[in-house]
Amino acid sequence: MRCGSVGAKPSSGQSFLPRIKEKRWSKELEKELLEKWSEERLYEFDPDREGPVLVIDTPPPYPSGKWHVGGAAHYAQIDMIARYFRMKGWNVFVPWYADRNGLPVEVTIEKKYNILAHEMAKTKEGRKKFLELCSQELDRVEEELVRIWRGLGCSFTYIRNGTDSPEYRRITQATFIELWRRGLIYEDERPVNWCPRCRTSLSEAEIEHREEDSYLYYVKWRVKETGEEILIATTRPELIGAARAVVYNPEDERYKRLKGLHAIVPIYEYEVPILEHPAAKPDFGTGLVMVSSYGDWTDVQMIKDLGLEPKVIINQDGTMNEKAGFLKGLPVREARRRMVEELEKRGLIAKKELIRHSVPVCWRCKTPVEIVHVREYFLKQLEFQDKLREIVKKMHFKPEKHRQKLLDWIDSLKMDWPISRTRYYGTEIPIWTCRRCGAKLVPEPGRYYRPWLEEPPWERCPRCGAPRSELEGETRVFDTWFDSSISVLYASGYMRNLKLFERVFSRDEELPYTLRPQGVDIIRTWLYFSVLRVYQLLGKPAFRWVRVTGMGLDPKGRAMHKSLGNVIDPEPYIEAYGAEPFRFWAAAAARLGDDYRFSEQTLKTGKLFLTKLWNIARFVSSFPRPTDGYRLRPIDLVFLGALNNLIRRVDHYYGEELDVHQPVNELYNFTWNIFAAHYLELVKTRAYNREGEFSEEEQRGAWFTLHTILDALLRMLAPILPFITDALYRRLYGDSVHRQKFPEPNPEWDTAYAKMLDKVLQLNSALWTWKRSHGYKLSQKVEGYKLYLSKEMEPFAKDLEYMHRIETVVGEPPETAEKLTEGAYIAGLRGGTGAQRGGMTGAEQLNR
């Protein structure tokens, strides 16, 4: 293949000195490039730039502590995807700001200063001081997070206004006001999951489960009408005083005779009905179940189904109230111990069994959760379940397997979402209540309201005319997910930049131009609540793409927790190896969607790869990059065709699968094991051409191919390894690699030669193996032997001859020839087999 006119021929004996002067990659260059990128404003987002806009709804991390290596890797991967989309022509906005609302910082401040938030918040000044301490703590930790992602080269746009900023809170409150006016939010008193430690209600998504050893107590009850004894098994004997009924399964023939009778509650001596309910399990305990207010959510459902009046005996602080009788004032677990003592004293425990069961706990402080009656604000969600399933099925999940987790969660919901929290560091609920008429007054949207602190925006109650002094500001705040669930709207310019918002959530597109990258652990929280809220506000899916990563684990495959002492700080490793090896590990650790273990060995592999890539580029920089006057030999087309196929595969995985694991492995293998190990060696003689063995056009063809492949490799690696690729690209081609387009296949290189790659690699490897086994150095000339090639391999004969320095012929080999690969044989000139060299075997040569 000829291209263009012939340029000037290099003079005989011309020296080829590398234009890249530095002999190796240094992590110190990362700092220089960070400064250069900042000076050049390389990643500055221009919302008015033409072309498709993509908003990546970067997870606002909660700054309650420094990231471990898994968290840092997660954000590095987000940056990799953002860089790929930029190279594909998208105008990408990747905001980074902190999710600063919520309980974790309150718990941190309470422990740090040995204070209780609810005590300080009894006065306005005390609450203001507590909020100030929270804000200062968040500032400190946020600085550490920013330092890490900037050091990793993440091309995010830092928005200092996190979710606790007046701007973000204004938008959160505006969404509440809209949904309130549409009747989707209501206030009601009903049973909720309650954390006694945090003193707040919890959504279903905020509950974790912990396995605990406990006893199942078989307690003696008495039937009022017959006087007979019945046994009821329970793990919550402290709730006997809250019993409202005894039930059995309608299919359980053992107890049908008891229907309509009454049981006498032990110790408390009041009667409750004996009823049927399908929730009773015949194979649990004795099959008779105590229905109490509330042991679990099955109790809640049975009390509702059976029309019973609940009797709640646990206070919001986790102690027993006056309805618990002699247990009044005791914490739940102490009350349980005390009740068992009393039952045993009276001979009312027939037996007890040690069991292991699941206990619901608060996801933040791990305190066992109770079910209590609380008056809260609820957002309707149950009536949207069918529509949400449809919405979820329209979005593109990567990997697909995680879509079902969200669908299963939607199916499992049993109650509307309690969105109010009796806490302090969060977005205030913008409501005032008239003490005189009870009216709930919601202001106009447009600014950030703090009802507990400021005067109401009305002179009088709009309903009854009561003076402003009768209007009481709401003291509660929103569940933090009510805030963070609108992050995609905030990032897209909702109520801030109408022009940008209309481009992202286009009326002409069913799916918005948004991408949600997140961990598998918050599918039921951040992802679900975002899908719910965006649908309720806009009637559309929240995302075009949902990219779900697994969990970051320690080298032993364990989740990282302070209690295990296995939390791995990323900064020492970044300092020791540099950002690039860390990013290499982040990409190579696991397929998208799977859990990924930390591996220092992979960091070392990444560092070696950087050295290899630098050495390759330094070698290629020895030669000019021709634009014409070159002719490609068949061996060039073999590797250019392989490059085409590589580009297609890598592009598919980046773009279609949103995966970086397969690209980094494909690129690593091609760069090291194909391009460097084979092509560079095959064309080295032709590239230098000091003896004039090849024509000038063929020499320039080697230069063209070397630069073409390296250029494409640098561009494909740029999303994962932005530092070294940019350093090399600037030195080689005079511009930043991050201003380049992602490479595209060249149809001219899709020739039959592209299919010969494996055969060329196999033969090349076989020749190296043969030379080693016969005592030859790889660069040593082979005398006394000939390489015989089939007609199919003829196009590569000259390249193989000059690389391996062995006489090569095309034709039938002698009978004594040794087979190397299909279509390739080697034979000695003196009639011996390929296992001989001058009468000496390879083993003898090596031993010599």
C-alpha atoms as one frame of an Amber mdcrd trajectory, in Angstrom:
protein
   0.000   0.000   0.000   1.504   3.308  -1.147   0.594   6.672   0.325   1.752
  10.041  -1.005   5.038  11.073  -2.526   8.489  10.062  -1.390  10.202  12.489
   0.931  13.889  13.143   1.366  15.932  10.022   2.011  17.898   9.922   5.272
  21.615  10.025   4.810  23.579   6.808   5.258  24.406   6.080   8.874  21.915
   8.667  10.101  21.566   8.610  13.894  18.130   8.398  15.437  18.076  10.063
  18.833  14.870   9.988  20.886  13.060  13.303  21.086  11.745  12.336  24.536
  14.713  13.224  26.691  13.581  11.848  30.051  14.574   8.218  30.330  11.669
   7.193  32.543   8.280   8.267  33.830   8.310  10.087  37.148   5.310  10.622
  39.406   6.645  14.140  39.971   5.387  14.953  36.475   1.843  14.477  37.774
   2.067  17.663  39.836   3.364  19.627  36.847   0.491  18.400  34.709  -2.088
  19.229  37.368  -0.844  22.810  37.335  -0.828  22.890  33.535  -4.380  21.549
  33.293  -5.513  24.200  35.753  -3.739  26.986  33.854  -5.184  25.805  30.547
  -8.672  25.345  32.049  -8.638  22.082  30.194 -11.797  20.671  31.772 -13.815
  23.824  32.239 -17.446  23.143  31.411 -19.125  25.583  29.034 -22.907  25.010
  29.149 -23.335  27.013  25.939 -20.937  24.946  23.851 -22.542  23.177  20.929
 -22.874  19.430  20.848 -24.650  16.912  23.058 -24.540  17.662  26.765 -24.027
  14.903  29.309 -24.469  15.491  33.040 -22.804  12.891  35.238 -24.626  12.877
  38.560 -21.437  12.365  40.543 -22.230  10.939  43.990 -22.004  13.765  46.531
 -19.925  11.961  49.180 -20.738  12.423  52.815 -17.681  14.014  54.457 -17.913
  12.075  57.699 -14.443  10.641  57.199 -11.678  10.173  54.659 -12.264   7.813
  51.747 -10.705   4.398  51.903  -9.075   3.021  48.754 -12.390   1.665  47.491
 -14.064   5.062  47.673 -11.165   6.804  45.953 -11.177   4.155  43.206 -14.912
   4.674  42.674 -14.433   8.372  41.942 -11.403   7.669  39.748 -13.605   5.372
  37.652 -16.219   8.104  37.304 -13.490  10.379  35.960 -12.451   7.699  33.454
 -15.966   7.512  32.035 -16.230  11.306  31.894 -12.939  11.561  29.994 -14.067
   8.931  27.493 -17.318  10.782  26.738 -15.419  14.047  26.232 -13.200  12.324
  23.670 -16.355  11.120  21.924 -17.535  14.693  21.473 -19.870  15.085  24.435
 -19.961  18.325  26.418 -19.579  16.677  29.808 -20.422  18.237  33.157 -19.054
  16.319  36.145 -19.837  18.327  39.269 -18.307  17.436  42.602 -19.805  18.725
  45.820 -20.378  17.215  49.226 -23.582  15.775  50.654 -23.370  17.669  53.897
 -26.841  17.125  55.370 -27.814  14.370  57.713 -27.105  12.521  60.885 -23.482
  11.251  60.630 -21.908  14.623  61.339 -24.260  15.145  64.269 -23.147  11.830
  65.769 -19.509  12.804  65.158 -19.944  16.148  66.931 -21.786  14.555  69.840
 -18.932  12.104  70.376 -16.171  14.655  69.742 -17.489  17.213  72.234 -19.394
  14.837  74.555 -22.674  16.669  74.008 -26.228  15.745  73.020 -27.754  17.498
  70.053 -31.313  17.412  71.378 -30.156  19.082  74.617 -28.298  21.884  72.838
 -31.165  22.403  70.399 -33.625  23.271  73.161 -32.679  26.911  72.587 -32.189
  28.733  69.306 -28.716  29.858  70.312 -27.760  26.341  71.334 -29.023  24.939
  68.040 -27.117  27.578  66.073 -23.917  26.712  67.959 -24.406  22.992  67.302
 -24.970  23.598  63.575 -21.831  25.741  63.459 -19.759  22.915  64.958 -21.196
  20.515  62.371 -20.353  22.859  59.496 -16.764  23.319  60.669 -16.255  19.553
  60.932 -17.650  19.038  57.431 -15.330  21.719  56.043 -12.312  19.953  57.490
 -13.126  16.540  56.067 -14.270  17.936  52.731 -10.827  19.490  52.218  -9.273
  16.014  52.548 -11.635  14.516  49.970 -10.959  17.298  47.488  -7.219  16.838
  47.942  -7.520  13.136  47.123  -9.592  13.411  43.952  -7.576  16.319  42.651
  -4.374  14.401  43.270  -5.827  11.486  41.327  -6.318  13.763  38.333 -10.107
  13.713  38.419 -11.513  16.272  35.995 -14.456  17.294  38.174 -15.971  20.763
  38.511 -15.757  21.605  42.190 -18.939  23.252  43.450 -18.327  24.547  46.943
 -22.056  24.875  47.546 -22.844  21.433  48.909 -26.248  20.145  49.900 -26.215
  22.344  52.997 -25.860  25.551  50.981 -28.774  28.011  50.882 -28.972  27.467
  47.112 -29.344  23.683  47.315 -31.703  23.878  50.281 -33.831  26.462  48.458
 -34.333  23.984  45.613 -35.080  21.115  48.002 -37.713  23.211  49.749 -39.197
  24.280  46.412 -39.703  20.631  45.428 -41.416  19.992  48.766 -43.719  22.971
  48.270 -44.716  21.737  44.810 -45.431  18.194  45.962 -47.292  19.468  49.052
 -49.581  21.566  46.894 -50.203  18.596  44.620 -51.296  16.503  47.593 -48.383
  14.076  47.431 -47.126  14.973  50.923 -49.249  14.656  54.044 -48.859  14.627
  57.818 -50.067  11.703  59.881 -49.424   9.818  63.092 -48.634   6.193  62.413
 -46.087   3.513  63.327 -42.621   4.195  61.946 -39.166   2.704  62.241 -37.517
   4.690  65.028 -33.924   4.925  66.217 -33.879   5.585  69.970 -30.249   6.746
  69.788 -30.702   9.196  66.927 -34.207  10.132  68.139 -35.598  10.128  64.614
 -37.761   8.072  62.289 -36.103   6.024  59.563 -37.232   5.077  56.091 -37.288
   1.420  55.099 -34.104   2.036  53.140 -32.272   3.222  56.251 -32.606  -0.100
  58.040 -29.817  -2.651  58.141 -30.035  -6.127  59.644 -27.595  -7.691  62.061
 -27.456 -11.347  63.002 -27.646 -11.881  66.776 -27.853 -14.823  69.152 -30.961
 -14.659  71.289 -33.423 -16.826  73.174 -36.842 -17.911  72.052 -38.913 -18.050
  75.223 -41.925 -20.380  75.496 -44.290 -18.518  77.820 -47.342 -20.014  79.554
 -50.635 -18.248  78.832 -54.140 -19.228  80.018 -57.377 -19.483  78.058 -60.068
 -17.549  79.921 -63.059 -19.668  79.000 -61.487 -23.132  79.519 -58.699 -22.443
  81.965 -56.317 -24.503  79.866 -52.654 -23.595  79.456 -51.239 -22.600  76.055
 -47.613 -21.905  75.115 -46.576 -18.913  73.016 -42.979 -18.515  71.840 -41.466
 -15.014  71.632 -38.084 -13.289  71.368 -39.606 -10.060  72.766 -41.021 -10.932
  76.221 -40.754  -7.263  77.255 -43.654  -6.611  74.852 -46.076  -8.989  76.581
 -47.708  -5.937  78.160 -48.402  -4.585  74.660 -50.215  -7.745  73.505 -53.482
  -7.078  71.645 -54.334 -10.585  70.486 -53.194 -14.176  70.110 -53.405 -15.586
  66.579 -52.899 -18.840  64.743 -52.880 -19.738  61.060 -56.337 -20.557  59.622
 -54.865 -23.786  58.218 -53.555 -24.925  61.596 -56.048 -27.570  62.766 -54.471
 -27.693  66.237 -56.020 -24.428  67.362 -59.332 -24.056  65.511 -61.112 -24.971
  68.752 -59.768 -21.735  70.296 -61.345 -19.405  67.739 -63.463 -16.762  69.431
 -62.082 -17.478  72.890 -59.804 -15.194  74.907 -56.320 -15.482  76.381 -55.202
 -13.975  79.660 -51.963 -11.973  79.270 -49.343 -13.231  81.770 -48.402 -10.906
  84.638 -50.645  -8.078  83.340 -53.804 -10.224  83.697 -55.981  -8.620  81.013
 -57.726 -10.556  78.261 -57.117 -10.471  74.499 -59.009 -12.271  71.701 -57.743
 -15.442  70.027 -58.032 -14.926  66.265 -56.937 -16.353  62.925 -54.422 -14.677
  60.588 -52.424 -16.126  57.675 -49.230 -14.376  58.849 -48.934 -16.827  61.749
 -46.427 -19.551  60.899 -47.432 -23.032  62.124 -43.799 -24.151  62.142 -42.518
 -21.270  64.317 -42.557 -21.983  68.047 -45.892 -23.575  68.897 -47.790 -21.957
  66.003 -49.520 -19.517  68.385 -48.354 -15.914  68.005 -48.521 -12.963  70.377
 -49.576  -9.834  68.446 -47.984  -6.835  70.176 -47.504  -3.135  69.484 -44.976
  -3.622  67.980 -42.567  -6.521  67.743 -42.098  -6.122  64.013 -43.904  -4.968
  60.906 -45.897  -8.182  60.776 -47.468  -7.064  64.059 -48.266  -3.696  62.474
 -50.002  -5.388  59.574 -51.946  -7.861  61.745 -53.158  -5.112  64.096 -54.380
  -3.179  61.076 -55.977  -6.214  59.399 -57.733  -7.362  62.582 -58.961  -3.885
  63.555 -57.160  -3.912  66.892 -56.325  -0.861  68.989 -52.509  -0.577  69.330
 -50.910  -0.200  72.754 -47.412   1.263  72.419 -45.301   0.770  75.556 -41.899
   1.992  74.317 -40.941   5.675  74.456 -39.064   7.470  71.706 -35.907   7.396
  73.832 -35.979   3.583  73.933 -37.295   3.250  77.481 -40.529   1.627  78.632
 -43.462   3.916  79.430 -46.102   3.780  82.184 -48.211   1.273  80.193 -45.400
  -1.252  80.743 -46.153  -1.328  84.453 -43.246  -2.560  86.566 -40.902  -2.137
  83.573 -41.458   1.623  83.367 -38.270   3.615  82.765 -36.108   0.635  81.805
 -34.265   0.524  78.465 -35.652  -2.146  76.145 -32.910  -4.713  76.659 -32.922
  -4.249  80.425 -36.709  -4.562  80.399 -36.377  -7.846  78.528 -33.993  -9.210
  81.152 -36.247  -8.023  83.976 -39.363  -9.546  82.373 -37.639 -12.922  81.970
 -36.686 -12.845  85.641 -40.282 -12.179  86.626 -41.677 -14.878  84.337 -39.203
 -17.426  85.702 -40.002 -16.393  89.249 -43.669 -17.141  88.600 -42.955 -20.382
  86.769 -44.347 -19.061  83.492 -41.440 -20.041  81.192 -41.775 -23.613  80.005
 -38.463 -23.624  78.124 -36.098 -21.447  76.123 -34.136 -22.116  72.914 -30.959
 -20.381  71.748 -31.556 -19.110  68.202 -29.824 -16.813  65.730 -32.067 -14.226
  64.158 -31.949 -10.976  62.222 -32.304  -7.734  64.189 -33.118  -4.428  62.404
 -30.653  -1.674  63.298 -30.147   1.972  62.364 -27.801   2.123  59.384 -25.885
   5.009  60.953 -25.403   4.228  64.635 -26.329   0.475  64.583 -28.794   0.858
  67.468 -31.663  -1.693  67.353 -34.692  -0.082  65.749 -38.088   0.080  67.447
 -41.523   0.681  65.935 -43.282   3.581  67.650 -46.106   5.964  66.856 -44.849
   9.308  65.595 -46.480  12.200  63.799 -44.447  12.721  60.633 -44.673  14.092
  57.119 -44.978  11.356  54.503 -44.338  11.388  50.767 -46.656   9.110  48.839
 -44.819   6.316  47.083 -46.945   3.178  47.200 -49.372   4.476  44.588 -46.453
   5.013  42.187 -45.005   1.491  42.342 -46.385   0.329  38.989 -45.234   3.469
  37.181 -41.806   3.316  38.772 -41.355  -0.240  37.516 -42.042   1.005  33.987
 -39.577   3.853  34.431 -36.838   1.556  35.707 -37.254  -0.742  32.710 -36.594
   2.154  30.314 -33.237   3.191  31.781 -29.994   1.507  30.675 -28.358  -0.392
  33.553 -24.677  -1.284  33.431 -24.324  -4.078  34.307 -27.842  -5.264  33.579
 -27.925  -7.598  36.598 -28.363  -4.710  39.024 -31.653  -3.530  37.502 -33.473
  -6.342  39.281 -32.222  -5.169  42.667 -34.077  -1.896  42.170 -37.221  -3.627
  40.902 -37.179  -5.982  43.885 -36.865  -3.037  46.258 -39.834  -1.271  44.669
 -41.875  -4.477  45.044 -40.944  -4.759  48.729 -42.196  -1.328  49.814 -45.012
  -1.505  52.345 -45.439   2.099  53.524 -45.149   5.672  52.303 -41.842   7.439
  52.863 -41.536   9.348  56.168 -39.516  12.376  55.047 -39.366  14.361  58.297
 -36.637  13.868  60.860 -36.373  15.054  64.449 -32.814  16.182  63.904 -31.015
  19.443  63.209 -28.295  19.556  60.562 -30.465  19.332  57.488 -32.815  21.243
  55.252 -35.656  22.617  57.309 -39.232  21.700  56.417 -40.761  25.007  55.221
 -44.001  24.930  57.216 -45.584  27.120  59.880 -48.544  25.876  61.912 -51.251
  28.179  63.222 -51.770  27.448  66.918 -55.289  28.862  66.735 -56.817  27.008
  63.770 -54.217  24.290  63.115 -53.616  25.361  59.508 -50.400  24.144  57.860
 -48.942  27.160  56.057 -46.459  26.646  53.226 -44.688  29.724  51.778 -43.999
  30.581  48.153 -40.876  28.958  46.683 -37.921  31.110  45.769 -35.750  31.348
  48.846 -34.370  29.233  51.675 -36.590  29.210  54.789 -35.588  28.412  58.383
 -38.916  28.272  60.243 -37.377  27.461  63.635 -35.252  30.604  63.503 -36.999
  33.256  61.432 -40.304  35.115  61.472 -43.085  33.645  59.291 -43.606  35.338
  55.904 -47.213  36.264  56.772 -48.491  39.064  58.972 -51.525  36.949  59.886
 -52.771  33.413  59.403 -54.256  33.315  55.886 -57.024  30.991  57.126 -58.229
  32.422  60.450 -56.500  35.804  60.669 -54.545  34.963  63.822 -51.567  37.291
  64.378 -48.059  36.304  63.358 -47.212  35.463  66.971 -49.603  32.491  66.710
 -47.705  30.987  63.788 -45.231  28.362  64.988 -42.287  27.386  62.783 -41.551
  23.725  62.086 -38.432  22.514  63.918 -37.896  19.263  62.022 -35.713  18.741
  58.960 -35.923  16.536  55.902 -34.561  13.023  55.638 -31.161  13.538  53.980
 -32.282  11.403  51.020 -35.014  13.960  50.331 -32.158  16.378  49.629 -29.720
  14.125  47.811 -32.443  12.558  45.671 -32.607  15.756  43.615 -28.855  15.843
  42.950 -29.366  15.061  39.261 -31.763  17.998  38.967 -29.361  20.304  40.804
 -26.472  19.267  38.562 -28.628  19.735  35.459 -29.502  23.337  36.277 -33.015
  22.797  37.658 -34.315  26.133  38.951 -30.821  27.555  38.345 -29.935  27.391
  34.634 -33.066  26.874  32.538 -31.165  26.702  29.240 -28.904  23.912  30.467
 -31.786  22.077  32.119 -33.824  22.048  28.917 -30.865  20.606  27.000 -30.411
  17.827  29.548 -34.064  16.981  30.167 -35.092  17.604  26.586 -38.811  17.551
  25.802 -38.002  15.667  22.606 -36.215  12.830  24.378 -37.809  10.158  26.540
 -34.571   9.708  28.487 -32.535  12.643  29.778 -28.857  13.114  28.982 -27.791
  12.010  32.430 -25.563   9.282  33.825 -25.752   8.000  37.396 -22.566   6.316
  38.680 -22.981   4.776  42.108 -22.284   1.848  44.378 -24.467  -1.224  44.639
 -25.034  -0.514  48.335 -27.219   2.544  47.721 -29.524   1.197  45.022 -32.433
   1.146  47.447 -31.689   4.623  48.769 -30.060   7.170  46.479 -31.033   5.509
  43.215 -34.581   4.626  44.233 -35.361   7.980  45.819 -33.912   9.825  42.803
 -36.071   7.837  40.403 -39.149   8.453  42.573 -38.574  12.184  43.024 -37.702
  12.980  39.414 -40.746  11.083  38.189 -43.027  12.903  40.637 -41.598  16.290
  39.636 -41.070  15.830  35.894 -42.933  12.692  34.883 -39.720  11.307  33.333
 -36.948   8.838  34.123 -34.105  10.373  36.091 -31.332   8.787  34.024 -30.362
   7.517  30.621 -27.588   5.366  32.092 -27.123   3.868  35.557 -23.590   2.607
  36.195 -23.336   0.424  39.313 -20.040  -0.580  40.909 -19.475  -3.258  43.519
 -17.993  -2.777  46.965 -14.355  -1.934  47.646 -12.797  -4.686  49.756  -9.524
  -5.227  51.576  -6.943  -7.717  50.178  -8.681 -10.557  52.046 -12.021  -9.781
  50.457 -13.567  -8.136  53.538 -15.543  -4.916  53.594 -13.472  -2.153  55.177
 -14.686  -1.075  58.627 -13.044   0.730  61.503 -14.186  -2.055  63.821 -12.143
  -4.561  61.804  -9.114  -2.265  61.654  -8.821  -2.912  57.915  -9.594   0.522
  56.478  -6.910   1.298  53.887  -5.999   4.969  53.421  -5.328   5.726  49.732
  -2.957   8.660  50.274   0.143   6.693  51.397  -0.143   4.518  48.285  -0.701
   7.497  46.002   2.335   9.151  47.578   4.466   6.032  47.174   3.442   4.987
  43.671   1.789   8.040  42.155  -1.753   8.596  40.958  -1.382   6.591  37.747
  -0.652   3.173  39.316  -3.584   3.773  41.673  -5.851   4.552  38.733  -4.505
   1.472  36.950  -5.576  -0.654  39.927  -8.945   1.111  40.110  -9.635   0.122
  36.497  -8.122  -3.367  36.591  -9.476  -4.535  39.951 -12.769  -6.057  38.769
 -15.429  -6.083  36.111 -18.066  -3.401  36.451 -20.654  -4.367  39.037 -18.445
  -6.846  40.900 -16.726  -6.243  44.239 -13.107  -5.168  43.899 -10.229  -6.028
  46.228  -7.339  -3.761  46.950  -4.063  -5.146  45.615  -0.691  -3.500  46.082
   0.688  -5.971  43.545  -1.616  -4.465  40.917  -0.220  -1.023  41.799   3.251
  -2.426  41.138   2.062  -3.895  37.844   0.656  -0.496  36.930   3.967   1.176
  37.743   5.836  -1.314  35.520   3.360  -0.648  32.744   4.081   3.078  32.954
   7.788   2.335  32.535   7.062   0.114  29.544   4.811   2.702  27.926   7.425
   5.424  28.434  10.159   3.244  26.910   7.972   2.437  23.911   7.185   6.102
  23.335  10.825   7.090  23.759  11.820   4.557  21.099   9.083   5.709  18.704
  10.077   9.342  19.291  13.401   8.546  17.607  11.639   8.587  14.251   9.698
  11.310  12.456   5.986  10.834  11.829   5.429  10.821   8.060   2.233  12.054
   6.516   3.134  10.893   3.006   5.792   9.046   1.047   5.361   5.764   2.903
   4.476   2.251   1.847   2.933  -0.246   4.224   4.225  -3.777   4.158   1.926
  -6.751   4.905   3.366  -6.992   8.413   2.265  -3.376   9.035  -1.253  -4.207
   7.878  -1.362  -7.184  10.231  -0.865  -4.894  13.228  -2.886  -1.966  11.894
  -5.763  -4.375  11.313  -5.318  -5.633  14.879  -5.392  -2.000  16.018  -8.720
  -1.540  14.225 -10.186  -4.489  16.098  -8.761  -3.228  19.385 -10.322   0.203
  18.868 -13.705  -1.386  18.213 -13.532  -3.559  21.336 -12.278  -0.826  23.645
 -14.800   1.674  22.281 -17.594  -0.836  22.861 -16.630  -1.501  26.462 -16.110
   2.168  27.310 -19.220   3.430  25.534 -21.740   0.604  25.497 -20.856  -1.110
  28.769 -19.450   1.921  30.665 -16.705  -0.438  31.776 -13.024   0.335  32.312
 -11.880  -3.112  33.442 -11.941  -4.708  30.004 -10.342  -1.690  28.260  -7.388
  -1.503  30.658  -6.741  -5.226  30.298  -7.075  -5.167  26.502  -4.838  -2.114
  26.209  -2.263  -3.499  28.625  -2.059  -6.764  26.708  -1.875  -5.146  23.273
   0.691  -2.536  24.321   3.005  -4.899  26.143   2.480  -8.319  24.608   1.696
  -7.448  20.994   2.922  -3.987  20.051   6.102  -3.937  22.131   6.907  -7.638
  22.201   6.297  -8.300  18.513   5.792  -5.331  16.214   8.581  -3.149  17.585
  11.005  -6.031  17.268   9.791  -6.971  13.795  10.251  -3.463  12.365  13.264
  -2.250  14.331  15.698  -3.091  11.517  13.452  -1.417   8.928  12.872   1.647
  11.117  16.621   2.284  11.407  17.477   0.884   7.937  21.118   1.754   8.431
  22.298  -0.749   5.831  19.591   0.156   3.333  17.990  -3.291   3.406  14.566
  -1.698   2.827  13.367   1.046   0.526  12.854   4.512   1.865   9.104   4.141
   1.422   9.148   0.948   3.470  11.200   2.621   6.184   8.708   5.461   6.330
   5.936   2.835   6.455   7.483   1.499   9.667   7.622   5.012  11.098   4.005
   5.663  10.116   2.792   2.432  11.704   4.770   2.946  14.898   3.360   6.431
  15.397  -0.155   5.478  14.320  -0.408   2.627  16.792   1.212   4.571  19.639
  -1.007   7.592  18.998  -4.134   5.432  19.151  -2.953   3.604  22.255  -2.256
   6.865  24.078  -5.703   8.185  23.201  -7.439   4.967  24.278  -5.456   4.874
  27.527  -6.021   8.574  28.258  -9.287   8.139  30.202  -7.625   5.663  32.574
  -4.054   7.033  32.663  -4.456  10.768  32.023  -1.051  11.878  33.290   1.456
   9.755  31.394  -0.578   9.786  28.181  -0.751  13.575  28.246   2.944  13.932
  29.043   3.867  11.679  26.125   1.354  13.136  23.690   2.557  16.676  24.309
   6.168  15.591  23.751   5.398  13.552  20.654   2.609  15.467  18.961   2.643
  18.926  20.513  -0.804  19.026  22.089  -2.724  17.590  25.021  -4.128  14.132
  24.490  -7.234  15.344  26.292  -8.071  17.643  23.398  -8.074  14.732  20.949
 -10.942  12.622  19.680 -11.196   8.966  20.555  -9.573   6.950  17.731 -11.710
   5.388  15.023 -10.956   2.316  12.888  -9.556   2.950   9.407 -11.453   0.774
   6.883  -8.339   0.662   4.649  -6.646  -1.498   7.259  -9.423  -4.094   7.376
  -7.543  -6.403   5.025  -7.060 -10.157   4.967  -3.728  -9.576   6.706  -5.564
  -8.534   9.879  -6.668 -12.151  10.273  -3.042 -13.293  10.292  -2.162 -11.718
  13.648  -2.352 -14.910  15.710  -0.240 -16.871  13.206   2.429 -14.159  13.127
   2.525 -13.974  16.927   2.674 -17.748  17.277   5.519 -18.072  14.773   7.447
 -15.202  16.293   7.094 -16.710  19.769   8.056 -20.159  18.495  11.223 -18.780
  16.915  12.217 -17.063  20.157  11.604 -20.258  22.070  13.654 -22.261  19.578
  16.561 -19.794  19.733  16.587 -19.806  23.532  16.535 -23.584  23.657  19.469
 -23.713  21.211  21.651 -21.270  23.070  21.112 -18.225  20.866  20.651 -14.747
  22.150  17.564 -13.168  20.681  19.607 -10.729  18.573  22.224 -13.304  17.569
  22.476 -14.405  13.957  21.469 -18.021  13.352  23.966 -19.880  11.202  23.626
 -23.356   9.792  19.828 -23.328   9.742  17.052 -22.209   7.436  13.507 -21.133
   8.172  10.984 -22.658   5.769   7.660 -20.863   5.355   4.451 -21.830   3.602
   3.047 -19.702   0.781   0.573 -18.185   3.242   3.404 -16.841   5.395   5.480
 -15.592   2.466   4.472 -11.890   2.889   6.257 -11.874   6.260   9.403 -13.737
   5.235  11.669 -10.719   4.915  10.552  -9.190   8.220  11.101 -12.459  10.077
  14.473 -12.969   8.402  15.783  -9.579   9.472  14.315  -9.780  12.945  15.614
 -13.238  13.821  18.688 -13.040  11.557  18.013 -16.384   9.968  17.995 -17.338
   6.294  14.390 -17.715   5.245  12.940 -19.511   2.201   9.431 -20.132   0.970
   8.796 -23.706  -0.006   8.663 -27.302   1.178  11.008 -28.080   4.089  13.279
 -31.160   4.083  12.069 -34.263   5.876  14.506 -33.607   8.699  12.943 -30.199
   9.470  11.444 -29.423  12.849   7.930 -27.981  12.907   7.618 -24.635  14.674
   4.003 -23.736  13.890   1.535 -24.517  11.163   3.281 -23.467   7.933   6.715
 -22.869   9.499   9.674 -25.283   9.850  13.353 -25.013  10.678  16.108 -27.288
   9.409  19.883 -27.571   9.724  21.976 -27.164   6.577  24.032 -30.320   7.250
  21.127 -32.665   7.199  20.543 -32.610  10.923  17.248 -31.784  12.576  16.332
 -28.480  14.062  17.489 -29.768  17.412  21.135 -29.610  16.331  23.550 -26.776
  15.933  27.037 -27.604  14.755  26.748 -31.091  16.270  25.759 -29.664  19.642
  22.231 -29.744  21.129  20.544 -26.713  22.585  20.922 -28.087  26.087  24.654
 -28.635  25.504  25.006 -25.098  24.214  23.249 -23.700  27.279  25.355 -25.825
  29.646  28.488 -24.766  27.832
